[in-house]
Amino acid sequence: MSASSTRPSYAAVLRMPHATRTFTAALVGRLSYGMVSIAMMLAVSRATGSYAVAGAVMALFGAASVFLSPLRAALVDRHGPRRALLPMAALYAGLLGALAAATWSPGAPAAVLGTVAVAAGACTPPLGPTMRAVWGELVTDRRLLQRAYSLDGVAEELLFVSGPLLVGVVVGFAPPAAGVAVSALLVGIGTLAFVTSPVVKGVAVRPSRVRTRTRTRIGHGLVRPVVVAAGVGLSLGAVDLLVLAFAEQRGHGDDTVAWIFAALSAGSAVGGLLYGAVEWRTGTRVRLPALTAGLGLALAGAGLAPGLATLTGAVVCAGFFVAPALTTAYLVADESAAPGARVQAGAWVNTAVNAGVSTGAAAGGLLVGRLPVGAGFALAGGAALLAAVAVGVGTRYSRALPQEQAETREQAAERDAGAAEQAR
């Protein structure tokens, strides 16, 4: 890597035309996602008096939101953000409002809450993938795009830290259902402001009219970033319970655990900002497995920590690799995607992360109590290391096909599509 004095800065990203307004609007809408999980869990548990029902409702909501994300992203690619995101946001906000009303007072039937939650999850607007696609259209300099993606990743990390804090403020003077209602309001306001931004309406994420080649061009090249995202998610999902078990074994309370989680997020934010500020000489496909391996080694090392202070330091070190690894995964996905499938490409990576986190949390629940905590950390780190090895081997294998040939094929496909469009 080099440290050129002329390299673009984060300020240069926000100075792009309409970038600040568009990014701010997307963050307002995405803050809803940082709030909704804990707000919904509190609201449903209070309304039904059952943690089991709350867990089931959350699982249904999460599954519908995560696994239908690529389908919703395909609608954005096909119809454009204004025509696709606005109906999704309206349905999502309306259903969350209905859920808030149903849980405002006790006695709501569990079946009704589960049905509304599934419907709401199915309509979750893909604001994150769409915003990253907007960055890809808005920023033509790849160095500046790296900074844009890093800034986006760090901001998203902070949203998922501040979201629960905002729910805590709301439930201090209102029922938990009010947190669900605020989440609905945020996604509605944010999405409306986002899609009416001039850059979204006129420049970014144009609807795709070429549909015949999209599926093959989505799948090819996305395997590596999706594998990395899943590996990172698996590791992080398991780490939450492992940290909790580590602290409990040493007699520390939940407040201490919260600080360790905050340290992980802080490390990720700092790592993401530093990563975006560096002008790298190595390509994204080389950095991808290296960063994932760094995460795996740091988590495996955390299992050797003798005390809480050492564990916190190891978790911070692991955090340094989280945002950079995911940022690189999104960059590789963007590079691999067809012009009319950029939102879908980002959504597949996003889905892999979330599915990995859920799977890792389930696996962590099975491991804690059956294995020593140190062994659990080793397995969590091993998930990231395995993903890094798989991606590294795949990168070497793919070099058998020269990059120039791959680019020629994509350019030829674009020319064919352009010719077909002109023929119409």
C-alpha positions as CSV (number, residue, x, y, z in Angstrom):
1,M,0.0,0.0,0.0
2,S,1.0,3.6,-0.4
3,A,0.1,6.8,1.4
4,S,-0.1,9.3,-1.4
5,S,-0.7,12.9,-0.2
6,T,-3.2,13.3,-3.0
7,R,-5.4,10.4,-2.0
8,P,-9.2,11.3,-1.7
9,S,-10.6,11.8,1.7
10,Y,-13.9,11.0,3.5
11,A,-14.7,14.7,3.1
12,A,-14.4,14.3,-0.6
13,V,-17.0,11.5,-0.5
14,L,-19.5,13.8,1.2
15,R,-18.7,16.7,-1.1
16,M,-20.0,14.7,-4.1
17,P,-23.3,16.2,-5.5
18,H,-26.2,15.4,-3.2
19,A,-24.1,12.7,-1.4
20,T,-24.7,14.1,2.1
21,R,-28.4,14.5,1.7
22,T,-28.8,11.0,0.2
23,F,-26.6,9.3,2.7
24,T,-28.3,11.0,5.7
25,A,-31.7,10.0,4.5
26,A,-30.6,6.4,4.1
27,L,-29.2,6.4,7.6
28,V,-32.4,7.7,9.1
29,G,-34.3,4.8,7.5
30,R,-31.6,2.3,8.4
31,L,-31.7,3.5,12.1
32,S,-35.1,1.7,12.1
33,Y,-33.3,-1.6,11.7
34,G,-31.0,-0.9,14.6
35,M,-34.1,-0.3,16.8
36,V,-36.7,-2.8,15.6
37,S,-35.3,-6.1,17.0
38,I,-35.0,-5.1,20.6
39,A,-38.2,-3.0,20.5
40,M,-40.2,-5.8,19.0
41,M,-38.8,-8.3,21.5
42,L,-39.7,-6.1,24.4
43,A,-43.2,-5.3,23.0
44,V,-44.1,-8.9,22.3
45,S,-42.8,-10.2,25.6
46,R,-44.8,-7.6,27.5
47,A,-48.0,-8.1,25.5
48,T,-47.9,-11.9,25.7
49,G,-46.1,-12.5,29.0
50,S,-43.9,-15.1,27.2
51,Y,-40.3,-15.0,26.2
52,A,-40.8,-18.1,24.1
53,V,-43.5,-16.3,22.0
54,A,-41.3,-13.2,21.7
55,G,-38.4,-15.4,20.5
56,A,-40.6,-17.2,18.0
57,V,-42.0,-13.9,16.6
58,M,-38.5,-12.5,16.3
59,A,-37.3,-15.6,14.5
60,L,-40.1,-15.4,12.0
61,F,-39.5,-11.7,11.4
62,G,-35.8,-12.2,11.0
63,A,-36.1,-15.1,8.7
64,A,-38.6,-13.3,6.4
65,S,-36.4,-10.2,6.4
66,V,-33.1,-12.0,5.7
67,F,-34.0,-14.7,3.3
68,L,-36.2,-12.6,1.1
69,S,-33.7,-9.8,0.9
70,P,-32.3,-10.8,-2.6
71,L,-35.8,-11.0,-4.0
72,R,-36.6,-7.4,-2.8
73,A,-33.3,-6.2,-4.1
74,A,-34.1,-7.7,-7.5
75,L,-37.3,-5.6,-7.5
76,V,-35.2,-2.5,-6.9
77,D,-32.8,-3.4,-9.7
78,R,-35.7,-4.1,-12.1
79,H,-38.0,-1.2,-11.3
80,G,-35.8,1.4,-9.7
81,P,-35.7,2.6,-6.1
82,R,-38.6,5.0,-6.3
83,R,-41.1,2.5,-7.7
84,A,-39.9,-0.4,-5.6
85,L,-38.7,1.1,-2.2
86,L,-41.7,3.4,-1.6
87,P,-44.3,0.6,-1.7
88,M,-42.1,-1.6,0.4
89,A,-41.5,1.1,3.0
90,A,-45.2,1.9,3.1
91,L,-46.1,-1.7,3.8
92,Y,-43.3,-2.2,6.2
93,A,-44.1,0.9,8.2
94,G,-47.8,0.1,8.2
95,L,-47.3,-3.4,9.4
96,L,-44.9,-2.3,12.1
97,G,-47.6,0.3,13.1
98,A,-50.2,-2.5,13.3
99,L,-47.8,-4.6,15.4
100,A,-47.2,-1.6,17.8
101,A,-51.0,-1.2,18.1
102,A,-51.5,-4.9,18.8
103,T,-48.8,-4.9,21.5
104,W,-49.6,-1.6,23.1
105,S,-51.6,-3.5,25.8
106,P,-51.5,-7.1,27.0
107,G,-53.6,-9.9,25.5
108,A,-52.6,-9.9,21.9
109,P,-52.9,-13.4,20.3
110,A,-49.5,-14.9,19.5
111,A,-50.7,-16.2,16.1
112,V,-51.7,-12.7,15.0
113,L,-48.4,-11.2,16.2
114,G,-46.4,-13.9,14.3
115,T,-48.4,-13.3,11.1
116,V,-47.9,-9.5,11.2
117,A,-44.2,-10.0,12.0
118,V,-43.7,-12.3,9.0
119,A,-45.5,-9.9,6.7
120,A,-43.4,-6.9,8.0
121,G,-40.2,-8.8,7.6
122,A,-41.1,-9.8,4.0
123,C,-41.5,-6.1,3.1
124,T,-38.3,-4.8,4.7
125,P,-36.9,-2.2,2.2
126,P,-33.2,-2.9,1.3
127,L,-31.9,0.6,2.1
128,G,-28.4,-0.6,2.8
129,P,-27.8,-2.5,-0.5
130,T,-29.5,0.3,-2.4
131,M,-27.3,3.0,-0.8
132,R,-24.2,1.0,-1.6
133,A,-25.4,0.7,-5.2
134,V,-25.9,4.5,-5.2
135,W,-22.3,5.0,-4.1
136,G,-21.2,2.7,-6.9
137,E,-23.0,4.9,-9.5
138,L,-22.2,8.2,-7.9
139,V,-18.4,7.6,-7.3
140,T,-16.4,6.7,-10.4
141,D,-13.0,6.7,-8.7
142,R,-12.4,3.3,-7.2
143,R,-10.2,4.7,-4.4
144,L,-13.0,7.1,-3.5
145,L,-15.5,4.3,-3.6
146,Q,-13.5,2.4,-1.0
147,R,-13.8,5.4,1.3
148,A,-17.5,5.6,0.6
149,Y,-18.1,1.9,1.4
150,S,-15.9,2.2,4.5
151,L,-17.9,5.3,5.7
152,D,-21.1,3.4,5.0
153,G,-20.0,0.4,6.9
154,V,-18.8,2.4,9.9
155,A,-22.1,4.4,10.0
156,E,-24.1,1.2,9.9
157,E,-22.1,-0.2,12.8
158,L,-22.9,2.9,14.8
159,L,-26.6,2.7,13.9
160,F,-26.8,-0.8,15.5
161,V,-25.1,0.6,18.6
162,S,-27.3,3.7,18.9
163,G,-30.5,1.9,17.9
164,P,-30.9,0.0,21.2
165,L,-29.9,3.1,23.1
166,L,-32.7,5.0,21.4
167,V,-35.1,2.2,22.4
168,G,-33.9,2.5,25.9
169,V,-34.8,6.2,25.9
170,V,-38.3,5.6,24.4
171,V,-39.2,2.9,26.9
172,G,-38.2,5.2,29.7
173,F,-41.4,7.1,29.3
174,A,-43.6,5.0,27.0
175,P,-44.6,1.3,26.5
176,P,-42.1,-0.8,24.4
177,A,-44.6,-0.8,21.6
178,A,-43.8,2.9,21.1
179,G,-40.3,1.8,20.1
180,V,-41.8,-0.3,17.3
181,A,-43.9,2.7,16.2
182,V,-40.8,5.0,16.2
183,S,-39.0,2.4,14.1
184,A,-41.9,2.5,11.6
185,L,-41.8,6.3,11.5
186,L,-38.1,6.4,10.9
187,V,-38.1,4.0,7.9
188,G,-41.0,5.8,6.3
189,I,-39.4,9.3,6.6
190,G,-35.9,8.0,5.7
191,T,-37.1,6.1,2.6
192,L,-39.2,9.0,1.3
193,A,-36.3,11.4,1.7
194,F,-33.9,8.9,0.1
195,V,-35.9,8.2,-3.1
196,T,-36.7,11.9,-3.7
197,S,-33.0,12.8,-3.6
198,P,-32.0,14.1,-7.1
199,V,-29.1,11.6,-7.3
200,V,-31.4,8.6,-6.7
201,K,-34.1,9.9,-9.1
202,G,-31.8,11.0,-11.9
203,V,-28.4,9.3,-11.7
204,A,-28.2,6.3,-9.5
205,V,-29.5,2.8,-9.7
206,R,-31.4,3.0,-13.0
207,P,-34.0,0.3,-13.5
208,S,-32.5,-2.6,-15.4
209,R,-34.1,-3.3,-18.7
210,V,-31.8,-6.2,-19.6
211,R,-33.1,-9.3,-17.9
212,T,-31.8,-12.2,-19.9
213,R,-28.2,-12.2,-18.7
214,T,-28.7,-10.9,-15.2
215,R,-29.0,-14.2,-13.4
216,T,-25.7,-15.6,-14.7
217,R,-23.9,-12.3,-14.1
218,I,-25.1,-12.1,-10.6
219,G,-24.0,-15.6,-9.6
220,H,-20.5,-15.5,-11.2
221,G,-18.0,-13.7,-9.0
222,L,-20.3,-13.4,-6.0
223,V,-19.3,-16.7,-4.4
224,R,-16.2,-15.3,-2.7
225,P,-17.7,-12.2,-1.0
226,V,-20.8,-14.3,0.0
227,V,-18.6,-17.0,1.6
228,V,-16.6,-14.3,3.5
229,A,-19.7,-12.6,4.7
230,A,-21.1,-15.9,5.9
231,G,-17.9,-16.7,7.7
232,V,-17.7,-13.3,9.4
233,G,-21.3,-13.6,10.4
234,L,-20.8,-17.1,11.9
235,S,-17.9,-15.9,13.9
236,L,-19.7,-12.8,15.3
237,G,-22.9,-14.7,16.0
238,A,-21.0,-17.1,18.2
239,V,-18.9,-14.5,19.9
240,D,-21.8,-12.8,21.7
241,L,-22.7,-15.9,23.7
242,L,-19.0,-16.7,24.3
243,V,-18.3,-13.3,25.7
244,L,-21.3,-13.7,28.0
245,A,-20.2,-17.1,29.2
246,F,-16.6,-15.8,29.7
247,A,-17.8,-12.9,31.9
248,E,-20.3,-15.1,33.9
249,Q,-17.6,-17.6,34.7
250,R,-15.5,-14.8,36.2
251,G,-18.4,-13.3,38.2
252,H,-19.0,-10.2,36.0
253,G,-22.4,-8.7,35.4
254,D,-24.3,-7.7,32.2
255,D,-23.0,-4.2,32.4
256,T,-19.4,-5.5,31.8
257,V,-20.6,-7.6,28.9
258,A,-22.2,-4.5,27.3
259,W,-18.8,-2.8,27.5
260,I,-17.1,-5.6,25.8
261,F,-19.7,-5.6,23.0
262,A,-19.2,-1.8,22.7
263,A,-15.4,-2.4,22.4
264,L,-16.0,-4.8,19.5
265,S,-18.1,-2.2,17.7
266,A,-15.6,0.5,18.5
267,G,-12.7,-1.6,17.1
268,S,-14.8,-2.3,14.0
269,A,-15.5,1.4,13.5
270,V,-11.9,2.4,13.9
271,G,-10.7,-0.4,11.7
272,G,-13.2,0.6,9.0
273,L,-12.1,4.2,9.0
274,L,-8.4,3.4,8.9
275,Y,-9.0,0.8,6.1
276,G,-10.9,3.3,4.0
277,A,-8.1,5.9,4.4
278,V,-5.4,3.7,3.0
279,E,-4.6,3.6,-0.7
280,W,-4.0,-0.1,-1.2
281,R,-1.7,-1.6,-3.9
282,T,-3.1,-5.1,-3.5
283,G,-6.4,-5.8,-5.2
284,T,-9.7,-6.4,-3.3
285,R,-9.7,-10.1,-4.1
286,V,-6.3,-10.5,-2.4
287,R,-7.3,-8.4,0.6
288,L,-10.6,-10.3,1.1
289,P,-9.1,-13.6,2.5
290,A,-6.3,-11.8,4.3
291,L,-8.7,-9.6,6.3
292,T,-11.0,-12.6,7.1
293,A,-8.0,-14.6,8.3
294,G,-7.0,-11.7,10.5
295,L,-10.4,-11.8,12.1
296,G,-10.2,-15.5,12.6
297,L,-6.8,-15.4,14.2
298,A,-7.8,-12.6,16.6
299,L,-10.9,-14.5,17.7
300,A,-8.9,-17.7,18.2
301,G,-6.4,-15.8,20.3
302,A,-9.2,-14.3,22.4
303,G,-9.8,-17.9,23.7
304,L,-6.4,-17.7,25.4
305,A,-7.2,-14.6,27.3
306,P,-6.6,-15.1,31.1
307,G,-8.8,-12.3,32.2
308,L,-11.4,-9.7,31.2
309,A,-9.0,-6.9,30.3
310,T,-7.0,-9.2,27.9
311,L,-10.2,-10.5,26.4
312,T,-11.4,-7.0,25.7
313,G,-8.1,-6.2,24.0
314,A,-8.4,-9.3,21.9
315,V,-12.0,-8.4,21.0
316,V,-10.9,-4.9,19.9
317,C,-8.2,-6.5,17.7
318,A,-10.9,-8.7,16.2
319,G,-13.1,-5.7,15.6
320,F,-10.4,-4.0,13.6
321,F,-11.0,-6.6,10.9
322,V,-14.8,-6.8,10.8
323,A,-15.7,-3.6,8.9
324,P,-12.7,-3.9,6.5
325,A,-13.6,-7.5,5.7
326,L,-17.2,-6.7,5.0
327,T,-16.3,-3.5,3.1
328,T,-14.1,-5.5,0.9
329,A,-16.8,-8.1,0.4
330,Y,-19.2,-5.4,-0.8
331,L,-16.5,-3.9,-3.1
332,V,-15.9,-7.3,-4.7
333,A,-19.6,-7.9,-5.1
334,D,-20.0,-4.5,-6.7
335,E,-17.1,-5.2,-9.1
336,S,-18.6,-8.6,-10.0
337,A,-22.2,-7.4,-10.5
338,A,-23.8,-6.5,-13.8
339,P,-24.8,-2.8,-14.1
340,G,-28.5,-3.8,-13.6
341,A,-27.9,-6.1,-10.6
342,R,-25.8,-4.0,-8.1
343,V,-28.5,-3.9,-5.5
344,Q,-29.0,-7.7,-5.7
345,A,-25.2,-8.2,-5.4
346,G,-25.0,-6.2,-2.2
347,A,-28.2,-7.9,-0.9
348,W,-26.6,-11.3,-1.3
349,V,-23.6,-10.3,0.8
350,N,-26.0,-8.7,3.4
351,T,-28.1,-11.8,3.5
352,A,-25.0,-14.0,4.0
353,V,-23.9,-11.9,7.0
354,N,-27.2,-11.9,8.7
355,A,-27.8,-15.7,8.1
356,G,-24.3,-16.3,9.4
357,V,-24.9,-14.3,12.5
358,S,-28.2,-16.2,13.2
359,T,-26.5,-19.6,12.6
360,G,-23.5,-18.6,14.7
361,A,-25.8,-17.6,17.6
362,A,-27.6,-21.0,17.4
363,A,-24.3,-22.9,17.2
364,G,-22.9,-20.8,20.1
365,G,-25.9,-21.7,22.2
366,L,-25.2,-25.4,21.6
367,L,-21.5,-25.0,22.3
368,V,-21.6,-23.0,25.5
369,G,-21.8,-25.3,28.4
370,R,-20.6,-28.3,26.4
371,L,-17.1,-27.0,25.6
372,P,-14.6,-24.8,27.4
373,V,-15.0,-21.1,26.4
374,G,-11.5,-21.1,24.9
375,A,-12.4,-23.9,22.6
376,G,-15.6,-22.0,21.6
377,F,-13.5,-19.0,20.7
378,A,-11.2,-21.2,18.7
379,L,-14.1,-22.7,16.7
380,A,-15.6,-19.2,16.1
381,G,-12.2,-18.0,14.8
382,G,-12.0,-21.2,12.8
383,A,-15.2,-20.4,10.9
384,A,-13.6,-17.2,9.6
385,L,-10.3,-18.9,8.9
386,L,-12.1,-21.6,6.9
387,A,-13.9,-19.0,4.9
388,A,-10.5,-17.2,4.3
389,V,-8.9,-20.5,3.1
390,A,-11.8,-21.3,0.8
391,V,-11.8,-17.8,-0.8
392,G,-8.0,-17.8,-1.0
393,V,-7.9,-21.1,-2.8
394,G,-10.8,-19.9,-5.1
395,T,-8.8,-16.8,-5.9
396,R,-5.8,-18.7,-7.0
397,Y,-7.8,-21.1,-9.0
398,S,-9.6,-18.3,-10.8
399,R,-6.3,-16.9,-12.0
400,A,-6.2,-19.7,-14.5
401,L,-8.6,-17.5,-16.4
402,P,-6.9,-14.2,-17.2
403,Q,-8.7,-11.1,-15.9
404,E,-8.5,-9.5,-19.3
405,Q,-10.6,-12.4,-20.7
406,A,-13.2,-12.1,-18.0
407,E,-13.5,-8.3,-18.6
408,T,-13.8,-8.8,-22.3
409,R,-16.7,-11.2,-21.9
410,E,-18.5,-8.8,-19.6
411,Q,-17.8,-5.9,-22.0
412,A,-19.1,-8.0,-24.9
413,A,-22.3,-8.9,-22.9
414,E,-22.8,-5.2,-22.2
415,R,-22.4,-4.4,-25.9
416,D,-24.9,-7.1,-26.9
417,A,-27.3,-5.7,-24.4
418,G,-26.8,-2.2,-25.7
419,A,-27.3,-3.4,-29.2
420,A,-30.5,-5.2,-28.2
421,E,-31.8,-2.0,-26.5
422,Q,-31.1,0.1,-29.6
423,A,-32.8,-2.5,-31.8
424,R,-36.0,-1.9,-29.8
